[in-house]
């Protein structure tokens, strides 16, 4: 079973999808903490309503962040981290302590349309401006850069000629809610290995 810390700065719909998958028995995990860099977030509200430890980084000085986070993660028994709309780079010490045990979900097909500044509607506007015929969602392992680690799972959605960023975002979000719990279950089952910066999934 994964003891998950979910890092989420925003509304928290992926956190809810993960929680729902656990309730339905599709994901063998327990959410041991929800952590946000913003004091007011839907994800923290959800955690509080569900008796999950809710931690905010907003009062922690930048230089203390790395050690504070590592201490909190150890305290809550976290053995796996999932970023779900977390708007900040994880400190290097956390990345290295949880190497290959941190995932992120991105609302496009990486390695395109990722990196610093590529979040929310910026991603979908860039995808539409590119003229691409498909978009999708990517779950990947996290390293020291935004949106860069080895890809774990991707799924496509079609793009219509008259699509808007809002409609595309909604279509992609639906896929995100499916592939994030599915990807995490691969880790819970010990099926993911990483070599040469690529993952392979044991069947
Ligand atoms: C999602 O689109 C995710 O791909 C991106 O941030 C958004 C978070 O949405 N990284 P939510 O807070 O899970 O609803």
Boltz pocket constraint, residues with backbone or C-beta under 6 A from the ligand:
constraints:
  - pocket:
      binder: B
      contacts: [[A, 8], [A, 10], [A, 11], [A, 12], [A, 13], [A, 14], [A, 15], [A, 83], [A, 84], [A, 85], [A, 86], [A, 105], [A, 106], [A, 107], [A, 120], [A, 173], [A, 176]]
      max_distance: 6.0
